[in-house]
Amino acid sequence: MRARVTLAAVVLLAVLLAGSLHSADAQRTNKSPGPKTPVKKPGQKPSSKPSPKPSPAPSSDTPGSIANLNIIGRINGVALESLQANFRVPLSDMYNWLIIGNTQALARQQALQLKTDLASAVLVSKMFDQFATAYGKVYTPSQATLARQAFAANLKTIADINLNPASTFTASCNAYCDLDFASFQKQQLMDVSSLGDMPKGADDLPGADGVGPGDGGPAGGGGGRRALLQSWPPASVDWRAAGKLTPIRNQGGCGSCWAFAATAALEANYLIRFGSGPACDALDLSEQQIVSCANANEGYGGSKGCSGGWSTDALDYVYKRKQMTERRWPYTSSTGTCNRGMPGPGERIATGRTYYLSTAASEDRLKRWVAIGPTVIYFCVEDSFRWYTGGYYSSSTCGTCHNHAMVAVGYTATGANPHWIIRNSWGTGWGGWEFGYARVRMQGSTAGPCGLHQTAIAPTFQITETLASRCPPPPPSPPAPCKGFFCNIFDPNTEVKIDDSKITQFFRPSPPLPPPPCNTLLCKGLSDVVKTPISIGGGIGGLIGRHRRLGATDQATATATAAGAATAEQQQQDEEEMEVLELAEEQQEQEEMEQVEEEQEERGGDEARELIATGGLPEVDQQQQVAAAEEAAAATAATAAATAAAAAAAAATIVQQQQQQQQLSHHQAV
């Protein structure tokens, strides 16, 4: 029984396996081919959108993709970000028209794939559309046809350079990949036939006039940094690392390299001489002024704007006319016309000498110049140079023409690859991983690689006018801290929360102030008399007679009936108040009379003293007058004291009589 179950299980497993294999074969047979690549119709405009993002893993569905080769992951991320800034399409979406390998091995790997891709017209069309999108190029139908043809031919040249075992540099397509060399030469390079003869000049070294570093050597007059060197010229120089170069510029579609080279070298000398540019501003001089103005109208027949020129003409023009900043005359990538007025000091520079020129055609001579400062050189550009992306450029076919001006900014004279460091003016998108610079391999020949040694031009260090600082004005000083009681209330920067009910309470009117107190004896007596009815039975002086009459009236009123007593008492009170008022008036009149007498006595004493001072009285009379005046003053004081005492006694009597009257009224009521 167990054997039968085992046999049945085996048979069932075999049937299931056979069904699975059949299903797999059916799927393989019915599998649809890969997605078709749409064929671009004639006259169709290049796509403005990037190609679909390819799979990061190798796949036969996306041939020609950089991602298939797994190169991006082997390149430093920071460097990739700098490279990405030059394109409008992500690097991960790129086809192999862009060689991004930063070593010859990686570049060769991409070049092999590119050779294969060039055999497919569909892939070439895809790569061209992506190239146009990456650089923002737009073509008419006829332009697109020529550009696509040049693009395919240039990619073949680039692949051949990278696959050449003898090549010492890497190459890649760039913004010029849609131009054949003739068109590129017309757009970017100088017309050698129109330049005229090469300039002549004294073959002295930069700084020989005593301004600038000079070329004294370790034992010469250079001093400073040069005195510490063991040999001269030094084994290596790099003005980039020294921070004495301004950013890479782009001459655009104009053969103005001669103006850009002269300006870049002059800006470098400015930084070497003064240590830095203007405060709070970039050091950027106007190349357009040179392109538009340094021409035959100014006596420079060999310089013709976008057709080319000599950097000696540019530097001589600056010496005679000054050079303004880029802000005052921006670059237009055209010859233009010389129609700008020169700005005032601070927006221009001036020099005290034209230039230095050497035609010695010597590698050692050029090293000495570059060690002193960046130096303009003329280079014979051939087709391979425009595809440079890294390594050490060299060519045995470039010749010694003068179709492009650049700046030598350093060198390395030792090691396996001695080379020059050259600054170009085609933007940072040219030069691949050198971002606008190139390393040109030294050859040791007289003329140098591509004629690099033949002509050396350097600006002066005599800069007689400098650029002004553009720092913003300092902010106003903060106000002094408030320390008063009302600071928090009136400070506009302080938020104060106030209760409305407390505001009403705070501004509620105060109660009226009480009248000032009366301190004289008369005021005190008057207040007491007015408040309480009094009966006066006697007095002093003039007061006695009047108060006797008041007392008699009071006696008659006391013997009246109870009903008449109240009426008489009211009348008595009225009469007493009138008498007190009269007493007050008499007292005031007496005080006024006493004040008048005192003033007369004082005037008499003053007159006597004046007569004594002027000699109007004899000395004895003078003494008698003074004594008399003093006696009169003493008598007046005594009289005033007696009057005050009498008033006090009268007031005391009034108070006593008032108390007696109150007692009498009380008994009568009972």
Secondary structure by P-SEA (a helix, b strand, c coil): caaaaaaaaaaaaaaaaaaaaaaaaaaaaaccccccccccccccccccccccccccccccccccccccccccccccaaaaaaaacccccccccccccccccccaaaaaaaaaaaaaaaacaaaaaaaaaaaaaaacccccaaaaaaaaaaaaaaaaaaaaaaacccccbbbbbcccccccaaaaaacccccccccccccccccccccccccccccccccccccccccccccccccccccccccccccccccccccaaaaaaaaaaaaaaaaaacccccccccccccaaaaaaccccccccccccccccccaaaaaaaaacbbbbcccccccccccccccccccccccbbbbcccccccccccaaaaaaaaaacbbbbbbbcccccccccccbbbbccccccccbbbbbccccccccbbbbbbbbccccccccccccbbbbbbccccccccccccbbbbbbccccbbbbbbcccccccccccccccccccccccbbbbbbaaaaaaaacccccccccccccaaaaaaaaaaabbbbbccccaaaaaaaaaaaaaaaaaaaccaaaaaaaaaaaaaaaaaaaaaaaaaaaaaaaaaaaaaaaaaaaaaaaaaaaaaccccaaaaaaaaaaaaaaaaaaaaaaaaaaaaaaaaaaaaaaaaaaaaaaaaaaac
